[in-house]
Amino acid sequence: MAIFLDENSRILVQGMTGSEGTKHTRRMVASGSRIVAGVTPGKGGQELDGIPVFGDVAAAVAATGANVSVVFVPPKFARSAVQETIDSAVPLCVVITEGIPVHDTAAFFQYALNAGTTRIVGPNCPGVISPGKSNAGITPGDITGPGRIGLVSKSGTLTYQMMYELRDIGFSTCVGIGGDPIIGTTHIDALAAFQEDPETDAVVMIGEIGGDAEERAAAFIAEQVTKPVVGYVAGFTAPEGKTMGHAGAIVSGSSGTAAAKKEALEAVGVRVGKTPSETARLMREIITGR
């Protein structure tokens, strides 16, 4: 099994005819994804490598039965693109686009909550991959295989590194949730799904400085998660008060520091690595017993 995405997922790509959309559509197809449609306003009736392009999401869903959307549209069009997906009741919307104004993200996230039909992953994320089954986003499809580890991460590059370091064991699903101040799917959402997935045995959770998402995840783990969780928090050397990389990675006083997050996670039994490689080693010990 897997969470959010599996071999039955039928993916449409919003912005498929743009340069990024085209490149990553081909990469997703190469890694086994079922890409059934593209959506670009004004380009309905065209094709990309035999994949039909529609002018709007409603037409694409009606014609293909798509149940996942991957969004590659420019930031200024992202809000309307996501809301169009929600209006079509697509169950999963993966927003790859970075640089979306926080006001717009807040608006389409609330729109999704009100509708109650669509899970948003992102924005500013690498997407979701269930190795050997499907890949919705920009995560390389050839760096790991299927297995029994779940991964949820704020960082795209650290997602890829963890997948590579544990490639011989493999993953059920890897979820890149993004590092913006407002995101759709959280650490807690992914942890809850992995807890319910019978083919996920343990979870790697990658966080970073800023906000209190990891502290809230620690509280959730204490109450709801029985599977082993290994953690890593990026940003131990970040200077206080500086925004580091992701828009959400800013520290104010002691709130949001890597040390505070590590302490909160370890207090509920999560083993926290000092480096990504040490984190992978801790997970390897749990899975293999050595």
Secondary structure as a PSIPRED ss2 file (coil, helix, strand):
# PSIPRED VFORMAT (PSIPRED V4.0)

   1 M C   1.000  0.000  0.000
   2 A C   1.000  0.000  0.000
   3 I C   1.000  0.000  0.000
   4 F C   1.000  0.000  0.000
   5 L C   1.000  0.000  0.000
   6 D C   1.000  0.000  0.000
   7 E C   1.000  0.000  0.000
   8 N C   1.000  0.000  0.000
   9 S C   1.000  0.000  0.000
  10 R E   0.000  0.000  1.000
  11 I E   0.000  0.000  1.000
  12 L E   0.000  0.000  1.000
  13 V E   0.000  0.000  1.000
  14 Q E   0.000  0.000  1.000
  15 G C   1.000  0.000  0.000
  16 M C   1.000  0.000  0.000
  17 T C   1.000  0.000  0.000
  18 G C   1.000  0.000  0.000
  19 S H   0.000  1.000  0.000
  20 E H   0.000  1.000  0.000
  21 G H   0.000  1.000  0.000
  22 T H   0.000  1.000  0.000
  23 K H   0.000  1.000  0.000
  24 H H   0.000  1.000  0.000
  25 T H   0.000  1.000  0.000
  26 R H   0.000  1.000  0.000
  27 R H   0.000  1.000  0.000
  28 M H   0.000  1.000  0.000
  29 V H   0.000  1.000  0.000
  30 A H   0.000  1.000  0.000
  31 S C   1.000  0.000  0.000
  32 G C   1.000  0.000  0.000
  33 S C   1.000  0.000  0.000
  34 R E   0.000  0.000  1.000
  35 I E   0.000  0.000  1.000
  36 V E   0.000  0.000  1.000
  37 A E   0.000  0.000  1.000
  38 G E   0.000  0.000  1.000
  39 V E   0.000  0.000  1.000
  40 T C   1.000  0.000  0.000
  41 P C   1.000  0.000  0.000
  42 G C   1.000  0.000  0.000
  43 K C   1.000  0.000  0.000
  44 G C   1.000  0.000  0.000
  45 G C   1.000  0.000  0.000
  46 Q C   1.000  0.000  0.000
  47 E E   0.000  0.000  1.000
  48 L E   0.000  0.000  1.000
  49 D C   1.000  0.000  0.000
  50 G C   1.000  0.000  0.000
  51 I E   0.000  0.000  1.000
  52 P E   0.000  0.000  1.000
  53 V E   0.000  0.000  1.000
  54 F E   0.000  0.000  1.000
  55 G C   1.000  0.000  0.000
  56 D C   1.000  0.000  0.000
  57 V H   0.000  1.000  0.000
  58 A H   0.000  1.000  0.000
  59 A H   0.000  1.000  0.000
  60 A H   0.000  1.000  0.000
  61 V H   0.000  1.000  0.000
  62 A H   0.000  1.000  0.000
  63 A H   0.000  1.000  0.000
  64 T H   0.000  1.000  0.000
  65 G C   1.000  0.000  0.000
  66 A C   1.000  0.000  0.000
  67 N C   1.000  0.000  0.000
  68 V E   0.000  0.000  1.000
  69 S E   0.000  0.000  1.000
  70 V E   0.000  0.000  1.000
  71 V E   0.000  0.000  1.000
  72 F C   1.000  0.000  0.000
  73 V C   1.000  0.000  0.000
  74 P C   1.000  0.000  0.000
  75 P H   0.000  1.000  0.000
  76 K H   0.000  1.000  0.000
  77 F H   0.000  1.000  0.000
  78 A H   0.000  1.000  0.000
  79 R H   0.000  1.000  0.000
  80 S H   0.000  1.000  0.000
  81 A H   0.000  1.000  0.000
  82 V H   0.000  1.000  0.000
  83 Q H   0.000  1.000  0.000
  84 E H   0.000  1.000  0.000
  85 T H   0.000  1.000  0.000
  86 I H   0.000  1.000  0.000
  87 D H   0.000  1.000  0.000
  88 S C   1.000  0.000  0.000
  89 A C   1.000  0.000  0.000
  90 V C   1.000  0.000  0.000
  91 P C   1.000  0.000  0.000
  92 L E   0.000  0.000  1.000
  93 C E   0.000  0.000  1.000
  94 V E   0.000  0.000  1.000
  95 V E   0.000  0.000  1.000
  96 I C   1.000  0.000  0.000
  97 T C   1.000  0.000  0.000
  98 E C   1.000  0.000  0.000
  99 G C   1.000  0.000  0.000
 100 I C   1.000  0.000  0.000
 101 P C   1.000  0.000  0.000
 102 V H   0.000  1.000  0.000
 103 H H   0.000  1.000  0.000
 104 D H   0.000  1.000  0.000
 105 T H   0.000  1.000  0.000
 106 A H   0.000  1.000  0.000
 107 A H   0.000  1.000  0.000
 108 F H   0.000  1.000  0.000
 109 F H   0.000  1.000  0.000
 110 Q H   0.000  1.000  0.000
 111 Y H   0.000  1.000  0.000
 112 A H   0.000  1.000  0.000
 113 L H   0.000  1.000  0.000
 114 N H   0.000  1.000  0.000
 115 A H   0.000  1.000  0.000
 116 G C   1.000  0.000  0.000
 117 T C   1.000  0.000  0.000
 118 T C   1.000  0.000  0.000
 119 R E   0.000  0.000  1.000
 120 I E   0.000  0.000  1.000
 121 V E   0.000  0.000  1.000
 122 G C   1.000  0.000  0.000
 123 P C   1.000  0.000  0.000
 124 N C   1.000  0.000  0.000
 125 C C   1.000  0.000  0.000
 126 P C   1.000  0.000  0.000
 127 G E   0.000  0.000  1.000
 128 V E   0.000  0.000  1.000
 129 I E   0.000  0.000  1.000
 130 S E   0.000  0.000  1.000
 131 P C   1.000  0.000  0.000
 132 G C   1.000  0.000  0.000
 133 K C   1.000  0.000  0.000
 134 S E   0.000  0.000  1.000
 135 N E   0.000  0.000  1.000
 136 A E   0.000  0.000  1.000
 137 G E   0.000  0.000  1.000
 138 I C   1.000  0.000  0.000
 139 T C   1.000  0.000  0.000
 140 P C   1.000  0.000  0.000
 141 G C   1.000  0.000  0.000
 142 D C   1.000  0.000  0.000
 143 I C   1.000  0.000  0.000
 144 T C   1.000  0.000  0.000
 145 G C   1.000  0.000  0.000
 146 P E   0.000  0.000  1.000
 147 G E   0.000  0.000  1.000
 148 R E   0.000  0.000  1.000
 149 I E   0.000  0.000  1.000
 150 G E   0.000  0.000  1.000
 151 L E   0.000  0.000  1.000
 152 V E   0.000  0.000  1.000
 153 S E   0.000  0.000  1.000
 154 K C   1.000  0.000  0.000
 155 S C   1.000  0.000  0.000
 156 G H   0.000  1.000  0.000
 157 T H   0.000  1.000  0.000
 158 L H   0.000  1.000  0.000
 159 T H   0.000  1.000  0.000
 160 Y H   0.000  1.000  0.000
 161 Q H   0.000  1.000  0.000
 162 M H   0.000  1.000  0.000
 163 M H   0.000  1.000  0.000
 164 Y H   0.000  1.000  0.000
 165 E H   0.000  1.000  0.000
 166 L C   1.000  0.000  0.000
 167 R C   1.000  0.000  0.000
 168 D C   1.000  0.000  0.000
 169 I C   1.000  0.000  0.000
 170 G C   1.000  0.000  0.000
 171 F E   0.000  0.000  1.000
 172 S E   0.000  0.000  1.000
 173 T E   0.000  0.000  1.000
 174 C E   0.000  0.000  1.000
 175 V E   0.000  0.000  1.000
 176 G E   0.000  0.000  1.000
 177 I C   1.000  0.000  0.000
 178 G C   1.000  0.000  0.000
 179 G C   1.000  0.000  0.000
 180 D C   1.000  0.000  0.000
 181 P C   1.000  0.000  0.000
 182 I C   1.000  0.000  0.000
 183 I C   1.000  0.000  0.000
 184 G C   1.000  0.000  0.000
 185 T C   1.000  0.000  0.000
 186 T C   1.000  0.000  0.000
 187 H H   0.000  1.000  0.000
 188 I H   0.000  1.000  0.000
 189 D H   0.000  1.000  0.000
 190 A H   0.000  1.000  0.000
 191 L H   0.000  1.000  0.000
 192 A H   0.000  1.000  0.000
 193 A H   0.000  1.000  0.000
 194 F H   0.000  1.000  0.000
 195 Q H   0.000  1.000  0.000
 196 E H   0.000  1.000  0.000
 197 D C   1.000  0.000  0.000
 198 P C   1.000  0.000  0.000
 199 E C   1.000  0.000  0.000
 200 T C   1.000  0.000  0.000
 201 D C   1.000  0.000  0.000
 202 A E   0.000  0.000  1.000
 203 V E   0.000  0.000  1.000
 204 V E   0.000  0.000  1.000
 205 M E   0.000  0.000  1.000
 206 I E   0.000  0.000  1.000
 207 G E   0.000  0.000  1.000
 208 E E   0.000  0.000  1.000
 209 I C   1.000  0.000  0.000
 210 G C   1.000  0.000  0.000
 211 G C   1.000  0.000  0.000
 212 D C   1.000  0.000  0.000
 213 A H   0.000  1.000  0.000
 214 E H   0.000  1.000  0.000
 215 E H   0.000  1.000  0.000
 216 R H   0.000  1.000  0.000
 217 A H   0.000  1.000  0.000
 218 A H   0.000  1.000  0.000
 219 A H   0.000  1.000  0.000
 220 F H   0.000  1.000  0.000
 221 I H   0.000  1.000  0.000
 222 A H   0.000  1.000  0.000
 223 E H   0.000  1.000  0.000
 224 Q H   0.000  1.000  0.000
 225 V C   1.000  0.000  0.000
 226 T C   1.000  0.000  0.000
 227 K C   1.000  0.000  0.000
 228 P C   1.000  0.000  0.000
 229 V E   0.000  0.000  1.000
 230 V E   0.000  0.000  1.000
 231 G E   0.000  0.000  1.000
 232 Y E   0.000  0.000  1.000
 233 V E   0.000  0.000  1.000
 234 A E   0.000  0.000  1.000
 235 G C   1.000  0.000  0.000
 236 F C   1.000  0.000  0.000
 237 T C   1.000  0.000  0.000
 238 A C   1.000  0.000  0.000
 239 P C   1.000  0.000  0.000
 240 E C   1.000  0.000  0.000
 241 G C   1.000  0.000  0.000
 242 K C   1.000  0.000  0.000
 243 T C   1.000  0.000  0.000
 244 M C   1.000  0.000  0.000
 245 G C   1.000  0.000  0.000
 246 H C   1.000  0.000  0.000
 247 A C   1.000  0.000  0.000
 248 G C   1.000  0.000  0.000
 249 A C   1.000  0.000  0.000
 250 I C   1.000  0.000  0.000
 251 V C   1.000  0.000  0.000
 252 S E   0.000  0.000  1.000
 253 G C   1.000  0.000  0.000
 254 S C   1.000  0.000  0.000
 255 S E   0.000  0.000  1.000
 256 G C   1.000  0.000  0.000
 257 T C   1.000  0.000  0.000
 258 A H   0.000  1.000  0.000
 259 A H   0.000  1.000  0.000
 260 A H   0.000  1.000  0.000
 261 K H   0.000  1.000  0.000
 262 K H   0.000  1.000  0.000
 263 E H   0.000  1.000  0.000
 264 A H   0.000  1.000  0.000
 265 L H   0.000  1.000  0.000
 266 E H   0.000  1.000  0.000
 267 A H   0.000  1.000  0.000
 268 V C   1.000  0.000  0.000
 269 G C   1.000  0.000  0.000
 270 V C   1.000  0.000  0.000
 271 R E   0.000  0.000  1.000
 272 V E   0.000  0.000  1.000
 273 G E   0.000  0.000  1.000
 274 K C   1.000  0.000  0.000
 275 T C   1.000  0.000  0.000
 276 P H   0.000  1.000  0.000
 277 S H   0.000  1.000  0.000
 278 E H   0.000  1.000  0.000
 279 T H   0.000  1.000  0.000
 280 A H   0.000  1.000  0.000
 281 R H   0.000  1.000  0.000
 282 L H   0.000  1.000  0.000
 283 M H   0.000  1.000  0.000
 284 R H   0.000  1.000  0.000
 285 E H   0.000  1.000  0.000
 286 I H   0.000  1.000  0.000
 287 I H   0.000  1.000  0.000
 288 T H   0.000  1.000  0.000
 289 G C   1.000  0.000  0.000
 290 R C   1.000  0.000  0.000
